[in-house]
Amino acid sequence: MAAHLSSGRVNLNILREAARKELRVFLDKCAGSKAIVWDEYLTGPFGLIAQYSLLKEHEVEKMFTLKSGRVPPADVKNVIFFVRPRLELMDIIVDNVFSEDKLHSSRDFHILFVPRRSLLCEQRLKEQGVLGSFVNIEEYILDLIPCDSDLLSMEYESAFRECYLENDQTSLYHTAKGLINLQALYGTIPQIYGKGECARHVANMMLRMKREFAGSQNQILPVFDSLLLLDRNVDLLTPLATQLTYEGLIDEIYGITNGYVKLPPEKFAEKKQGEGSKDLLTERKKLQLNSAEELYAEIRDKNFNAVGAALSKKAKIISAAFEERHNAKTVVEIKQFVSQLPHMQAARSSLANHTSIAELIKEITTSEAFFDNLTVEQEFMTGIDTDKVNTYIEDRIAQKEKLTKILRLMCMQSVCNNGLKQKVLDYYKREIFQAYGYEHMLTLNNLEKMGLFKPQTSSRNNYPTIRKTLKLWMEDANEQNPNDISYVYSGYAPLSIRLTQLLARPGWRSIEEVLKMLPGPHFEERQQLPGGLHKKRHQGENRTTLVFFLGGVTYAEIAALRFLSQMEDGGMEYVIATTKLINGTSWIGSLMDHPEH
């Protein structure tokens, strides 16, 4: 099931197996038949660790979603609540337990807090008089979840908001703890680099934890050569831009959640035999997206403009493979053809799915609205008219376009101009309040605190210097056969990935001046390897860097890092970790006080 997790440079299946083992241990503590009551948010992340079959092996017979009232009847001995440590969820659990008690049930109750136990939550259960009803109260440390062969995510959706708006460092503690657990499995990472305030905090916590556990270090040869910690607020621009890779556009348009996407049903309806009409599918088509699927692994990181040609090439290969059956004459040849058939049929079905998805995306990317929006984004990125009210944004507000879309553009203009003149800022605010209501005052206030939509405090705009020095805009980006990371945004090279690229070669000393213009400190730390361990490198062997994005990463940035890993002369392979996989809409949505539905 998870074979693709072990196919990368680093075997991430080891991490998944460790998480599964912990889960088994806990389930076996609750002897007898079980029902799990899920905090709905956790079902997606847990699905990446353990399928229902694993739970079934450990006597889990029923699963329910956490709701007020009585837990649905089930003939089981144990009821286990899998929940995040949130007070509002404790109140629902209290309600569940009371409803059960009235019926004099003989069930045993247990709580598994994910990712940490919380004294506040236990106090709430105690105040409500139900703490004694629980046989086991434990925590399940779900820090870094393997999403693909080179990708780990904490699926911590509020990390950016907590760190930069609420000054809450809980997510940074979880990150540091996750990195310590990772090093227990893959060896001490000798070299740590970082940029940003949060990166500095995580590194400090990690080093402190490492000292505290000094005696229990595993004698493992390090798998990673270095760790790069990057704050999201070092590069606020990239998530605001529309991603132009295949995977990035699927996420922009439909949203990818825990490796799955739900698509409009009409393109996926099956034709019935002898009928011209298609079956009516009312359910959205749910597809899993990861590198286990050969075709997806091949096309996901391409610029969308190069996907059509790749699909048509694949179609020719598949159709030629099916034609081979006419050449199979001997029994051995026929047997060989039949043995390849399941693989060929899977490839054909995969091709049909991705052709349908590409058609759906193309309908949007060829529309005038998409083109106009992209034009404005690219004007901002290249420094055109960033200092005055933009007529396109005015028109979109007048048309009452989705607010997240408007905010993305306004924030992009502000970021590319190092803030906006007070009268431009006030004008935009007034327009937003009139069109969408005064309740969005808090949202605009949040965006200002984050430095996303703010008044210009000095007449100096550093962005043009940063853009020029780091080559963030490439006029002639080659979308079909890329030779630079800028292909993922058709011209714009993500600042975060340019920093990563330059760190590998020639090193950050060459861009010292620009680093000072970006928020937060930059630093370098060394970690001693346990006694006598030295990492020897074989001739031609690439180094491996773990790049950790604190506050979220986009699929386009991931594609750019994969591109760098594949470069012939790169000498570096990257594994990506993040607090959350984001796109501009979900990211801005997490900062809104009245999110759109």
RODO-2510 file (C-alpha; in nm, 4 decimals, decimal comma):
residues 597
     n   res          X          Y          Z
     1     m     0,0000     0,0000     0,0000
     2     a     0,2790     0,2392     0,0920
     3     a     0,5519     0,1034    -0,1336
     4     h     0,5969     0,4471    -0,2925
     5     l     0,7093     0,5869     0,0464
     6     s     1,0242     0,3774     0,0315
     7     s     1,1058     0,4578    -0,3315
     8     g     1,2732     0,7955    -0,2684
     9     r     1,6249     0,8834    -0,1569
    10     v     1,5107     0,8525     0,2056
    11     n     1,2869     0,5621     0,3064
    12     l     0,9924     0,7456     0,4666
    13     n     0,8111     0,4178     0,5248
    14     i     1,0263     0,3787     0,8385
    15     l     0,8497     0,6844     0,9826
    16     r     0,5056     0,5517     0,8875
    17     e     0,5808     0,2104     1,0398
    18     a     0,6944     0,3749     1,3654
    19     a     0,3638     0,5655     1,3828
    20     r     0,1635     0,2488     1,3083
    21     k     0,3471     0,0581     1,5812
    22     e     0,2564     0,3252     1,8422
    23     l    -0,1078     0,3040     1,7353
    24     r    -0,1139    -0,0762     1,7688
    25     v     0,0340    -0,0552     2,1189
    26     f    -0,2388     0,1836     2,2318
    27     l    -0,5234    -0,0164     2,0737
    28     d    -0,4005    -0,3330     2,2433
    29     k    -0,4205    -0,1581     2,5833
    30     c    -0,7972    -0,1374     2,5377
    31     a    -0,8680    -0,5116     2,5490
    32     g    -1,1820    -0,6317     2,3718
    33     s    -1,4049    -0,4961     2,0953
    34     k    -1,3780    -0,1253     2,0162
    35     a    -1,5579     0,1682     1,8589
    36     i    -1,3559     0,4770     1,7651
    37     v    -1,5197     0,8187     1,7879
    38     w    -1,3264     1,0536     1,5602
    39     d    -1,2616     1,4233     1,5787
    40     e    -1,3435     1,4648     1,2084
    41     y    -1,0309     1,6708     1,1324
    42     l    -0,8078     1,3765     1,2275
    43     t    -0,9533     1,1173     0,9884
    44     g    -0,7564     1,2535     0,6885
    45     p    -0,4120     1,2629     0,8555
    46     f    -0,4716     0,9202     1,0162
    47     g    -0,5682     0,7795     0,6752
    48     l    -0,2077     0,8463     0,5647
    49     i    -0,0773     0,6322     0,8520
    50     a    -0,3262     0,3482     0,8928
    51     q    -0,6056     0,2095     0,6787
    52     y    -0,9205     0,0584     0,8278
    53     s    -0,7705    -0,2918     0,7853
    54     l    -0,5077    -0,2182     1,0539
    55     l    -0,7754    -0,0949     1,2962
    56     k    -0,9903    -0,4013     1,2219
    57     e    -0,6993    -0,6337     1,3093
    58     h    -0,7064    -0,4773     1,6561
    59     e    -1,0783    -0,5357     1,7129
    60     v    -1,2093    -0,1966     1,5981
    61     e    -1,5631    -0,2805     1,4891
    62     k    -1,7292     0,0580     1,4487
    63     m    -1,6249     0,4151     1,3744
    64     f    -1,8294     0,7304     1,4391
    65     t    -1,7824     1,1044     1,4018
    66     l    -1,7699     1,3034     1,7267
    67     k    -2,1112     1,4717     1,7712
    68     s    -2,3238     1,5888     2,0632
    69     g    -2,5719     1,3475     2,2177
    70     r    -2,5292     0,9740     2,2557
    71     v    -2,2607     0,7725     2,0782
    72     p    -2,4568     0,5526     1,8314
    73     p    -2,5371     0,2095     1,9737
    74     a    -2,2708    -0,0516     1,9093
    75     d    -2,2142    -0,3830     2,0804
    76     v    -1,8576    -0,3067     2,1887
    77     k    -1,6687    -0,3094     2,5170
    78     n    -1,4537     0,0029     2,4540
    79     v    -1,5298     0,3478     2,3192
    80     i    -1,2141     0,5414     2,2245
    81     f    -1,2207     0,9142     2,1514
    82     f    -0,9490     1,0245     1,9043
    83     v    -0,9389     1,4039     1,9507
    84     r    -0,7250     1,7153     1,9254
    85     p    -0,6729     1,8871     2,2638
    86     r    -0,9496     2,1480     2,2249
    87     l    -1,1903     2,2588     2,4966
    88     e    -1,4947     2,2712     2,2681
    89     l    -1,4370     1,9026     2,1847
    90     m    -1,4222     1,8164     2,5576
    91     d    -1,7737     1,9576     2,5997
    92     i    -1,9018     1,7224     2,3272
    93     i    -1,7272     1,4266     2,4958
    94     v    -1,8870     1,5223     2,8309
    95     d    -2,2266     1,5196     2,6580
    96     n    -2,1500     1,1767     2,5061
    97     v    -2,0501     1,0275     2,8438
    98     f    -2,3541     1,1680     3,0285
    99     s    -2,5911     1,0373     2,7601
   100     e    -2,4293     0,6950     2,7985
   101     d    -2,4469     0,6954     3,1806
   102     k    -2,8203     0,7551     3,1777
   103     l    -2,8517     0,4221     2,9987
   104     h    -2,6294     0,2490     3,2611
   105     s    -2,3961     0,1289     2,9899
   106     s    -2,1061    -0,0939     3,0895
   107     r    -1,8718     0,0385     2,8213
   108     d    -1,5166     0,1495     2,9025
   109     f    -1,4171     0,4961     2,7811
   110     h    -1,0697     0,6012     2,6641
   111     i    -0,9221     0,9211     2,5190
   112     l    -0,6325     0,9472     2,2800
   113     f    -0,5132     1,3081     2,2470
   114     v    -0,3439     1,3931     1,9155
   115     p    -0,0691     1,5197     1,9103
   116     r    -0,0379     1,6023     2,2848
   117     r    -0,2233     1,5586     2,6145
   118     s    -0,3596     1,8791     2,7575
   119     l    -0,3967     1,9623     3,1257
   120     l    -0,6591     2,2233     3,0389
   121     c    -0,8706     1,9617     2,8628
   122     e    -0,8364     1,7146     3,1497
   123     q    -0,9295     1,9922     3,3933
   124     r    -1,2466     2,0615     3,1890
   125     l    -1,3424     1,6904     3,2045
   126     k    -1,2776     1,6941     3,5799
   127     e    -1,4917     2,0055     3,6369
   128     q    -1,7768     1,8416     3,4470
   129     g    -1,7426     1,5304     3,6635
   130     v    -1,6536     1,2768     3,3953
   131     l    -1,2741     1,2398     3,4267
   132     g    -1,3199     0,9261     3,6374
   133     s    -1,5156     0,7602     3,3550
   134     f    -1,1979     0,7190     3,1468
   135     v    -0,9861     0,4076     3,1864
   136     n    -0,6993     0,5327     2,9645
   137     i    -0,6050     0,8906     2,8828
   138     e    -0,3019     0,8988     2,6560
   139     e    -0,1404     1,0994     2,3767
   140     y    -0,0516     0,9912     2,0265
   141     i     0,2352     1,1920     1,8861
   142     l     0,1464     1,2424     1,5216
   143     d     0,4150     1,4947     1,4253
   144     l     0,5432     1,4403     1,0736
   145     i     0,3162     1,2416     0,8448
   146     p     0,4650     1,0940     0,5254
   147     c     0,2487     1,2189     0,2361
   148     d     0,4765     1,0992    -0,0425
   149     s     0,8246     0,9587    -0,1079
   150     d     0,9866     1,3014    -0,0507
   151     l     0,7198     1,4897     0,1434
   152     l     0,6273     1,5151     0,5129
   153     s     0,3543     1,7318     0,6627
   154     m     0,2356     1,7972     1,0167
   155     e    -0,1091     1,8916     0,8786
   156     y    -0,1144     2,1715     1,1370
   157     e    -0,3482     2,4154     0,9640
   158     s    -0,3297     2,7039     1,2099
   159     a     0,0520     2,7123     1,2507
   160     f     0,1090     3,0329     1,0514
   161     r    -0,1764     3,2177     1,2187
   162     e    -0,0687     3,1048     1,5669
   163     c     0,2953     3,2064     1,5195
   164     y     0,2539     3,5423     1,3493
   165     l    -0,0832     3,6661     1,4686
   166     e    -0,1434     3,5128     1,8089
   167     n     0,2198     3,4864     1,9193
   168     d     0,1548     3,1242     2,0156
   169     q     0,4576     2,8989     1,9745
   170     t     0,2850     2,5624     2,0260
   171     s     0,3374     2,4599     1,6637
   172     l     0,7097     2,5423     1,6905
   173     y     0,7406     2,3123     1,9919
   174     h     0,5665     2,0324     1,7952
   175     t     0,8019     2,0976     1,5028
   176     a     1,1136     2,0746     1,7214
   177     k     0,9792     1,7557     1,8842
   178     g     0,8987     1,6112     1,5414
   179     l     1,2524     1,6811     1,4229
   180     i     1,3982     1,5130     1,7334
   181     n     1,1799     1,2047     1,6675
   182     l     1,2888     1,2090     1,3032
   183     q     1,6557     1,2128     1,4038
   184     a     1,5947     0,9158     1,6355
   185     l     1,4964     0,7170     1,3229
   186     y     1,7313     0,8671     1,0613
   187     g     2,0334     0,9841     1,2602
   188     t     2,1541     1,3249     1,3814
   189     i     2,1488     1,5943     1,1120
   190     p     2,5021     1,7433     1,1267
   191     q     2,4329     2,0828     0,9707
   192     i     2,1372     2,3170     1,0468
   193     y     2,0677     2,6372     0,8539
   194     g     1,7768     2,8717     0,9023
   195     k     1,6152     3,2002     0,8108
   196     g     1,3493     3,3747     1,0173
   197     e     1,2408     3,4231     1,3806
   198     c     1,0431     3,0970     1,3983
   199     a     1,3301     2,9044     1,2391
   200     r     1,5600     3,0378     1,5129
   201     h     1,3122     2,9313     1,7863
   202     v     1,2764     2,5796     1,6415
   203     a     1,6545     2,5367     1,6121
   204     n     1,7040     2,6549     1,9731
   205     m     1,4362     2,4187     2,1067
   206     m     1,5785     2,1292     1,9049
   207     l     1,9315     2,1857     2,0320
   208     r     1,8035     2,2128     2,3895
   209     m     1,6001     1,8897     2,3588
   210     k     1,9037     1,7195     2,2039
   211     r     2,1154     1,8151     2,5053
   212     e     1,8481     1,6859     2,7437
   213     f     1,8382     1,3490     2,5651
   214     a     2,2152     1,3385     2,5130
   215     g     2,2527     0,9969     2,6737
   216     s     1,9917     0,8257     2,4573
   217     q     2,1328     0,9055     2,1119
   218     n     2,1075     0,6294     1,8553
   219     q     2,4263     0,5199     1,6831
   220     i     2,2758     0,5706     1,3365
   221     l     2,4706     0,6991     1,0398
   222     p     2,2906     1,0202     0,9392
   223     v     2,0652     0,9965     0,6357
   224     f     2,0324     1,3753     0,6021
   225     d     2,3385     1,5955     0,5534
   226     s     2,1646     1,9180     0,6439
   227     l     1,8402     2,0745     0,7593
   228     l     1,7143     2,4096     0,6294
   229     l     1,4448     2,5790     0,8396
   230     l     1,2550     2,8490     0,6490
   231     d     0,9905     3,0835     0,7872
   232     r     0,6920     3,1362     0,5630
   233     n     0,7028     3,5088     0,6330
   234     v     1,0510     3,5310     0,4753
   235     d     0,8665     3,4772     0,1465
   236     l     0,5091     3,6047     0,1650
   237     l     0,4834     3,6511    -0,2103
   238     t     0,5026     3,2915    -0,3351
   239     p     0,1809     3,1510    -0,1782
   240     l    -0,0157     3,4519    -0,3091
   241     a     0,0747     3,3771    -0,6735
   242     t    -0,1325     3,1326    -0,8801
   243     q     0,0566     2,8024    -0,9089
   244     l     0,1001     2,6908    -1,2689
   245     t     0,2146     2,3298    -1,2312
   246     y    -0,0341     2,0480    -1,2913
   247     e    -0,0522     1,9510    -0,9218
   248     g    -0,0521     2,3179    -0,8162
   249     l    -0,3499     2,3966    -1,0405
   250     i    -0,5449     2,0926    -0,9166
   251     d    -0,4925     2,2304    -0,5653
   252     e    -0,5785     2,5905    -0,6655
   253     i    -0,9022     2,4902    -0,8365
   254     y    -1,0291     2,1859    -0,6433
   255     g    -0,8161     2,1649    -0,3290
   256     i    -0,6061     1,8602    -0,2383
   257     t    -0,6695     1,7342     0,1155
   258     n    -0,4503     1,4635     0,2724
   259     g    -0,3501     1,3415    -0,0723
   260     y    -0,7056     1,3254    -0,2116
   261     v    -0,8965     1,5496    -0,4502
   262     k    -1,2714     1,5600    -0,5174
   263     l    -1,3609     1,6436    -0,8767
   264     p    -1,6833     1,7342    -1,0600
   265     p    -1,8503     1,4063    -1,1620
   266     e    -1,9531     1,4844    -1,5224
   267     k    -1,6146     1,4172    -1,6847
   268     f    -1,5839     1,0792    -1,5140
   269     a    -1,9213     0,9216    -1,5973
   270     e    -1,8930     0,5796    -1,7630
   271     k    -2,0631     0,5199    -2,0981
   272     k    -2,3067     0,2282    -2,0865
   273     q    -2,2822    -0,0416    -2,3489
   274     g    -2,4812     0,0489    -2,6583
   275     e    -2,5900     0,3853    -2,5238
   276     g    -2,4779     0,7257    -2,6317
   277     s    -2,5732     0,8913    -2,3044
   278     k    -2,3508     0,8797    -1,9988
   279     d    -2,4523     0,7524    -1,6589
   280     l    -2,5365     1,0373    -1,4352
   281     l    -2,2806     1,0600    -1,1581
   282     t    -2,3961     1,2801    -0,8747
   283     e    -2,1126     1,1965    -0,6337
   284     r    -1,7929     1,3946    -0,6758
   285     k    -1,5120     1,1757    -0,8054
   286     k    -1,2540     1,1169    -0,5306
   287     l    -0,9012     1,0401    -0,6478
   288     q    -0,5832     0,9702    -0,4552
   289     l    -0,2843     1,1647    -0,5825
   290     n     0,0694     1,0483    -0,5094
   291     s     0,3775     0,9037    -0,6740
   292     a     0,2444     0,5473    -0,6403
   293     e     0,0684     0,6283    -0,9676
   294     e     0,3321     0,6250    -1,2407
   295     l     0,1693     0,8765    -1,4747
   296     y     0,0903     1,1234    -1,1968
   297     a     0,4503     1,1093    -1,0710
   298     e     0,5604     1,1918    -1,4258
   299     i     0,3318     1,4904    -1,4916
   300     r     0,2466     1,6476    -1,1558
   301     d     0,5453     1,8844    -1,1427
   302     k     0,5273     1,9949    -1,5067
   303     n     0,4057     2,3409    -1,6024
   304     f     0,0427     2,2900    -1,7099
   305     n     0,1298     2,4013    -2,0649
   306     a     0,3548     2,0940    -2,0987
   307     v     0,0979     1,8431    -1,9681
   308     g    -0,1038     1,8004    -2,2908
   309     a     0,2000     1,6857    -2,4900
   310     a     0,3030     1,4437    -2,2101
   311     l    -0,0466     1,2898    -2,2018
   312     s    -0,0640     1,2445    -2,5772
   313     k     0,2810     1,0801    -2,5783
   314     k     0,1642     0,8432    -2,3029
   315     a    -0,1539     0,7628    -2,4989
   316     k     0,0568     0,6552    -2,7996
   317     i     0,2770     0,4313    -2,5821
   318     i    -0,0253     0,2649    -2,4176
   319     s    -0,2058     0,2111    -2,7459
   320     a     0,1118     0,0608    -2,9008
   321     a     0,1395    -0,1741    -2,6004
   322     f    -0,2191    -0,2950    -2,6544
   323     e    -0,1485    -0,3443    -3,0264
   324     e     0,1294    -0,5877    -2,9314
   325     r    -0,1369    -0,8514    -2,8657
   326     h    -0,1717    -0,9026    -3,2425
   327     n     0,1974    -0,9930    -3,2622
   328     a     0,1770    -1,2476    -2,9808
   329     k     0,1758    -1,5800    -3,1639
   330     t     0,3355    -1,8411    -2,9377
   331     v     0,1965    -1,9548    -2,6021
   332     v     0,4926    -1,7924    -2,4220
   333     e     0,4304    -1,4573    -2,5951
   334     i     0,0563    -1,4709    -2,5222
   335     k     0,1288    -1,5581    -2,1570
   336     q     0,3719    -1,2672    -2,1321
   337     f     0,1150    -1,0291    -2,2813
   338     v    -0,1556    -1,1495    -2,0392
   339     s     0,0788    -1,1038    -1,7430
   340     q     0,1311    -0,7372    -1,8437
   341     l    -0,2395    -0,6758    -1,8943
   342     p    -0,3326    -0,5587    -1,5377
   343     h    -0,0502    -0,3015    -1,5456
   344     m    -0,1551    -0,1813    -1,8928
   345     q    -0,5203    -0,1535    -1,7914
   346     a    -0,4257     0,0454    -1,4799
   347     a    -0,2138     0,2742    -1,7010
   348     r    -0,5070     0,3220    -1,9412
   349     s    -0,7467     0,4059    -1,6576
   350     s    -0,4910     0,6472    -1,5081
   351     l    -0,4503     0,8155    -1,8482
   352     a    -0,8301     0,8534    -1,8818
   353     n    -0,8506     1,0147    -1,5356
   354     h    -0,5690     1,2622    -1,5977
   355     t    -0,6971     1,3501    -1,9440
   356     s    -1,0335     1,4346    -1,7820
   357     i    -0,8666     1,6417    -1,5080
   358     a    -0,6522     1,8246    -1,7668
   359     e    -0,9683     1,9056    -1,9684
   360     l    -1,1382     2,0450    -1,6566
   361     i    -0,8343     2,2598    -1,5755
   362     k    -0,7937     2,3758    -1,9343
   363     e    -1,1506     2,5116    -1,9375
   364     i    -1,0419     2,7417    -1,6552
   365     t    -0,6876     2,8303    -1,7655
   366     t    -0,8016     2,9292    -2,1158
   367     s    -1,0733     3,1598    -1,9793
   368     e    -1,0394     3,5360    -2,0028
   369     a    -1,0862     3,5723    -1,6252
   370     f    -0,7880     3,3450    -1,5526
   371     f    -0,5679     3,5236    -1,8055
   372     d    -0,6588     3,8715    -1,6744
   373     n    -0,5871     3,7680    -1,3154
   374     l    -0,2510     3,6178    -1,4133
   375     t    -0,1560     3,9302    -1,6098
   376     v    -0,2118     4,1498    -1,3030
   377     e    -0,0115     3,9097    -1,0822
   378     q     0,2804     3,9171    -1,3256
   379     e     0,2681     4,2963    -1,3526
   380     f     0,2974     4,3213    -0,9735
   381     m     0,5838     4,0700    -0,9662
   382     t     0,7751     4,2666    -1,2282
   383     g     0,7120     4,5973    -1,0487
   384     i     0,4568     4,7535    -1,2880
   385     d     0,2107     5,0006    -1,1276
   386     t     0,2421     4,8611    -0,7769
   387     d     0,2102     5,2017    -0,6091
   388     k    -0,1405     5,3059    -0,7191
   389     v    -0,4967     5,1738    -0,7042
   390     n    -0,5265     4,8884    -0,9530
   391     t    -0,8282     4,9156    -1,1849
   392     y    -0,8587     4,5364    -1,2227
   393     i    -0,8870     4,4969    -0,8421
   394     e    -1,1478     4,7785    -0,8376
   395     d    -1,3514     4,6016    -1,1067
   396     r    -1,3317     4,2666    -0,9282
   397     i    -1,4579     4,4259    -0,6043
   398     a    -1,7441     4,5898    -0,7975
   399     q    -1,8291     4,2449    -0,9445
   400     k    -1,8202     4,1023    -0,5885
   401     e    -1,5644     3,8397    -0,6866
   402     k    -1,4693     3,5885    -0,4111
   403     l    -1,3092     3,7881    -0,1316
   404     t    -1,0091     3,5525    -0,0927
   405     k    -0,9237     3,6175    -0,4582
   406     i    -0,9362     3,9961    -0,4075
   407     l    -0,7292     3,9744    -0,0877
   408     r    -0,4629     3,7631    -0,2603
   409     l    -0,4170     4,0339    -0,5248
   410     m    -0,4219     4,3229    -0,2770
   411     c    -0,1673     4,1479    -0,0538
   412     m     0,0502     4,0716    -0,3557
   413     q     0,0503     4,4371    -0,4575
   414     s     0,1380     4,5382    -0,1021
   415     v     0,4210     4,2802    -0,0709
   416     c     0,5739     4,3790    -0,4081
   417     n     0,5622     4,7458    -0,3097
   418     n     0,6850     4,7067     0,0508
   419     g     0,3442     4,8297     0,1691
   420     l     0,0961     5,0712     0,0118
   421     k     0,0618     5,4492     0,0370
   422     q    -0,1902     5,5348     0,3070
   423     k    -0,4461     5,6758     0,0615
   424     v    -0,4283     5,3621    -0,1608
   425     l    -0,4659     5,1404     0,1473
   426     d    -0,7615     5,3405     0,2802
   427     y    -0,9285     5,3347    -0,0596
   428     y    -0,9056     4,9552    -0,0830
   429     k    -1,0331     4,9141     0,2726
   430     r    -1,3315     5,1400     0,2060
   431     e    -1,4188     4,9460    -0,1100
   432     i    -1,3964     4,6116     0,0739
   433     f    -1,6203     4,7314     0,3588
   434     q    -1,8820     4,8673     0,1196
   435     a    -1,8904     4,5551    -0,0992
   436     y    -1,8394     4,2775     0,1568
   437     g    -1,9351     4,4297     0,4923
   438     y    -1,7631     4,5801     0,7951
   439     e    -1,7168     4,2394     0,9593
   440     h    -1,4025     4,2045     0,7444
   441     m    -1,2315     4,4843     0,9375
   442     l    -1,0751     4,2194     1,1635
   443     t    -0,9444     4,0245     0,8650
   444     l    -0,7769     4,3329     0,7155
   445     n    -0,6339     4,4062     1,0577
   446     n    -0,4915     4,0501     1,0711
   447     l    -0,3354     4,0867     0,7267
   448     e    -0,1772     4,4148     0,8342
   449     k    -0,0266     4,2567     1,1475
   450     m     0,1197     3,9807     0,9295
   451     g     0,2841     4,2355     0,6991
   452     l     0,0709     4,1185     0,4067
   453     f    -0,1457     4,4280     0,3556
   454     k     0,0156     4,7230     0,5278
   455     p     0,0937     5,0941     0,5005
   456     q     0,4293     5,1898     0,3535
   457     t     0,6512     5,3002     0,6389
   458     s     0,9521     5,4060     0,4368
   459     s     0,9887     5,5309     0,0830
   460     r     1,2477     5,2605     0,0141
   461     n     1,1129     4,9468    -0,1537
   462     n     1,3593     4,6583    -0,1267
   463     y     1,1621     4,4220    -0,3460
   464     p     1,3153     4,5334    -0,6818
   465     t     1,6658     4,4814    -0,5363
   466     i     1,5703     4,1382    -0,4013
   467     r     1,4064     4,0469    -0,7327
   468     k     1,7114     4,1508    -0,9319
   469     t     1,9808     4,0025    -0,7068
   470     l     1,8062     3,6684    -0,6631
   471     k     1,6814     3,6565    -1,0254
   472     l     1,3204     3,6118    -0,9138
   473     w     1,1847     3,7031    -1,2562
   474     m     1,3041     3,5212    -1,5681
   475     e     1,1683     3,6674    -1,8919
   476     d     1,2188     3,3575    -2,1038
   477     a     1,1042     3,0782    -1,8689
   478     n     1,0947     2,7544    -2,0664
   479     e     0,7702     2,5772    -1,9732
   480     q     0,8189     2,2688    -2,1929
   481     n     1,1837     2,1807    -2,1112
   482     p     1,2659     2,3884    -1,8048
   483     n     1,6201     2,4898    -1,7193
   484     d     1,5291     2,6981    -1,4135
   485     i     1,2827     2,6764    -1,1222
   486     s     1,0912     2,9817    -1,2573
   487     y     0,8912     2,7454    -1,4848
   488     v     0,6573     2,6600    -1,1932
   489     y     0,5074     3,0106    -1,2065
   490     s     0,5801     3,0753    -1,5781
   491     g     0,8508     3,3329    -1,5075
   492     y     0,8582     3,3850    -1,1307
   493     a     1,1160     3,1844    -0,9338
   494     p     0,9878     3,1300    -0,5771
   495     l     1,2058     3,3279    -0,3366
   496     s     1,2033     3,0432    -0,0802
   497     i     1,3412     2,7956    -0,3369
   498     r     1,5966     3,0440    -0,4748
   499     l     1,7310     3,0774    -0,1185
   500     t     1,7491     2,6971    -0,0922
   501     q     1,9270     2,6734    -0,4283
   502     l     2,1819     2,9412    -0,3377
   503     l     2,2496     2,7837     0,0012
   504     a     2,3633     2,4651    -0,1765
   505     r     2,5809     2,6585    -0,4173
   506     p     2,7631     2,9012    -0,3768
   507     g     2,6377     2,9474    -0,0177
   508     w     2,4529     3,2326     0,1584
   509     r     2,7653     3,4453     0,2076
   510     s     2,7259     3,5504    -0,1552
   511     i     2,3826     3,7094    -0,0823
   512     e     2,4490     3,8465     0,2672
   513     e     2,3075     4,1917     0,1778
   514     v     1,9781     4,0541     0,0457
   515     l     1,9365     3,8199     0,3442
   516     k     1,9489     4,1273     0,5703
   517     m     1,6589     4,2820     0,3737
   518     l     1,4408     3,9775     0,4453
   519     p     1,2712     3,9435     0,7862
   520     g     1,4327     3,7549     1,0731
   521     p     1,7865     3,6337     1,1440
   522     h     1,9791     3,3817     0,9349
   523     f     2,2028     3,1314     1,1107
   524     e     2,4028     2,8136     1,0932
   525     e     2,4487     2,5477     1,3633
   526     r     2,6451     2,2243     1,3799
   527     q     2,5311     1,9129     1,5673
   528     q     2,7922     1,6676     1,6956
   529     l     2,7413     1,3167     1,5669
   530     p     2,7303     1,0472     1,8383
   531     g     3,0767     0,9132     1,9281
   532     g     3,2937     0,8227     1,6362
   533     l     3,0309     0,8424     1,3613
   534     h     3,1479     1,0015     1,0376
   535     k     2,9471     1,0218     0,7207
   536     k     3,1595     0,9048     0,4281
   537     r     3,0450     1,0089     0,0839
   538     h     3,0854     0,7829    -0,2150
   539     q     3,2052     0,9194    -0,5485
   540     g     2,9227     1,1009    -0,7261
   541     e     2,6799     1,0566    -0,4343
   542     n     2,4463     1,3527    -0,3830
   543     r     2,3993     1,5225    -0,0496
   544     t     2,0499     1,5186     0,1062
   545     t     1,8870     1,8264     0,2597
   546     l     1,5626     1,8338     0,4558
   547     v     1,3890     2,1663     0,3837
   548     f     1,1316     2,2503     0,6519
   549     f     0,8755     2,5250     0,5750
   550     l     0,7353     2,6738     0,8961
   551     g     0,3880     2,8089     0,8154
   552     g     0,3127     2,6134     0,4985
   553     v     0,4423     2,5238     0,1521
   554     t     0,2746     2,5202    -0,1910
   555     y     0,2820     2,2366    -0,4455
   556     a     0,4613     2,4678    -0,6916
   557     e     0,7460     2,5155    -0,4408
   558     i     0,7620     2,1378    -0,3940
   559     a     0,7817     2,0966    -0,7752
   560     a     1,0678     2,3496    -0,7878
   561     l     1,2594     2,1565    -0,5200
   562     r     1,2037     1,8287    -0,7060
   563     f     1,3371     2,0005    -1,0176
   564     l     1,6532     2,1000    -0,8270
   565     s     1,6901     1,7398    -0,7010
   566     q     1,6877     1,6150    -1,0599
   567     m     1,9382     1,8668    -1,1963
   568     e     2,2449     1,6875    -1,3280
   569     d     2,4959     1,9230    -1,1701
   570     g     2,2923     1,9993    -0,8566
   571     g     2,4745     1,7578    -0,6283
   572     m     2,1837     1,7899    -0,3839
   573     e     1,8597     1,6016    -0,3250
   574     y     1,5753     1,7479    -0,1250
   575     v     1,3172     1,6041     0,1095
   576     i     1,0422     1,8513     0,1960
   577     a     0,8691     1,8934     0,5336
   578     t     0,6080     2,1474     0,6352
   579     t     0,3547     2,2392     0,8993
   580     k     0,0827     2,2326     0,6288
   581     l     0,0378     2,2057     0,2519
   582     i    -0,1222     2,5335     0,1441
   583     n    -0,2359     2,7387    -0,1519
   584     g    -0,3127     3,1115    -0,1594
   585     t    -0,6836     3,0604    -0,0942
   586     s    -0,6483     2,8230     0,2020
   587     w    -0,3662     3,0359     0,3447
   588     i    -0,5562     3,3658     0,3274
   589     g    -0,8675     3,1791     0,4484
   590     s    -0,6807     3,0719     0,7641
   591     l    -0,6117     3,4391     0,8432
   592     m    -0,9721     3,5556     0,7976
   593     d    -1,1989     3,6071     1,0960
   594     h    -1,5099     3,5462     0,8852
   595     p    -1,3964     3,2878     0,6294
   596     e    -1,5975     3,2454     0,3125
   597     h    -1,7948     2,9254     0,2631
***
